[in-house]
Amino acid sequence: MKVARWAFAVWTVGTAVLIAALPWAARHRLPDRLATHWGFDGSAPDGSMPLWAACVVPALIWLALCAGVEAARWRAGRDARAATRPWAVAVLPTVGVVIGGVQAAVVRANLDRTDWHQARLSAGWVVASAVAALLAGVGGWLVSTRQRPAGPASAGQGGQGPALELPEGERVVWFSRTTNPWLYLLAAVTGLVAVAALVALAGGLAGPGPAWALFAPCALASLTAAGCASVQARVSEHGLEVSFGPLGWPVRRWTPDAVESARVENRTPTQAGGWGYRFSGLGTTVMLRAGECLVIRARGRRTDFALSVDDAERGAALLNTLRVRQAR
């Protein structure tokens, strides 16, 4: 929940600042009043606003919408919040992209005009904004509806050793998930910078060269940080499955017979070589928080694979039990 609140706050405030700052950054190249409304044909504007209103009004609309959605969800109670979360996560990014895209199109239409009546709206930027909004909504829906376990499932009584006593034929599953909020915050900040570069390009405030030079590394950093910010482990009769990021992709899998051993170790970021997906003398470590890690040694390998997840001892015990059961 803390991660979700941080991401919501960063994107809400960041999007509002971006929407308000875009016309202000181009104020020396804009007329005193900006054309802000066009008819259906888009040939000539039929409405305008002063510069300050063109900055403030869209940003206030965005903030009011976010505040209204969040207030309605909190008044509805915990169960309703969980049920409506996918819609909120899908709708808010969509509306944010629409408002930001329209703001960029408005600035581009008024750029270097002496009078707002001369502004001409580009249909291409409007269509591009609509497509980007659709993709943002679909991405938000996929992230919010991805199945997440409520907590580690019981794998039998005890679970204090490297193996469990399970009745023959019983099927059990163990889940665990770890998230690093700071990596998600880094992903949100660099993602906002990447979006700002695209908006500046769409608004005509930056050339393709500088805009893409800023967008490419920030977008890559955002995707990389988001992909390394969370990990989910699942142990079942099919073996160990480890998925990464908010979409649960990419995924690494080991069948029980492909695992030579499973154990628990306490590791720190210093030992692993830092945060995220790390390579060191210990092998490969998915380090999201210091403490206990589920460590496996795959057959034929000389190094280990470790991931920092809660209840790692129970997961290792279940994996060892399934490995021995399949070997019979």
Secondary structure, DSSP 4 states (H G I P E B T S, - for coil): -HHHHHHHHHHHHHHHHHHHHHHHHTGGGS-SEEEEEE-TT-SSEEEEEEHHHHHHHHHHHHHHHHHHHHHHHHHH-HHHHHHHHHHHHHHHHHHHHHHHHHHHHHHHHHTT-SSGGG----HHHHHHHHHHHHHHHHHHHHHHHS---SSPPP-SS---SSS----TT----EEEEEE-HHHHHHHHHHHHHHHHHHHHHHTTSS-HHHHHHHHHHHHHHHHHHHHHSEEEEEEETTEEEEEETTTT-SEEEE-GGGEEEEEEEEE-HHHHTSSEEEEETTEEEEESSSEEEEEEEETT-SSEEEE--TTHHHHHHHHHHHHHHHH-
